[in-house]
Amino acid sequence: QVQLVESGGGLVQAGESLRLSCAASRTIIWADVMGWYRQAPGKQRELVATISRLGVTNYADSVKGRFTISRDIANNKVYLQMNSLKPEDTGVYYCNARKLATVEDYWGQGIQVTVSS
């Protein structure tokens, strides 16, 4: 098991930047994939970005070129750098840890990001 705690959210204006952090209770390379998801009001949770144990990254088309996922293995943290934020980026952002072989999925409590126009 792993506990995940997000931080760094808030209210910003369009065009500004935020960096989200996810602190894990154990080494992040325990998971096969670490990622960020978001859920806007009235919409389903959607993938934002993931990073595999080997460091391979994947992004939703809507954030490519603006968001960057990274990690600090020594400190058990995953980050999401969000630049050129848009109002449509508004939502609750969740950190996720996934183990594929055992079908384990862990989520943080979520953190609000609001982008005003």
Secondary structure, DSSP 8 states (H G I E B T S, - for coil): ---EEEE--EEEETT--EEEEEEESS-GGGSSEEEEEEE-TTS--EEEEEEETT--EEE-TTTTTTEEEEEEGGGTEEEEEE-S--GGG-EEEEEEEEETTTTEEEE---EEEEEE-
